Amino acid sequence: MMTNSLAMPLVDRFPHLHREIRSLSEMDSDFRQLNDDYELLLRSLADSSLGTGRDREELVSLKTALEAEVLERLSRTIVRRKSHD
């Protein structure tokens, strides 16, 4: 697992949701895996050997889909918490 308390690319991407991201990461191993996958994806996108071809387009599309999945999971978690308050 790559995620640690210092490096969380999802927090960098969505700083306004940092508390929720950290909290969910502590409680949910699947969510931690999403963060790890996101980090790997960002590293792949930063790799200059990819150029601008189809592979890069697919990675950008995957990044967008992963961000949407993260936001959906965070949203469900936030709604659940609010309904329990």
Number of C-alpha atoms within 10 A of each C-alpha: 9 12 16 11 8 6 12 20 17 20 16 11 11 12 12 10 14 15 11 16 22 17 12 18 20 12 10 10 12 11 19 21 15 18 25 19 18 20 19 14 17 15 11 15 18 12 11 9 9 14 12 9 8 10 12 17 14 11 16 16 12 14 18 12 12 17 18 12 14 17 16 12 15 18 13 11 15 13 11 11 10 9 8 6 5
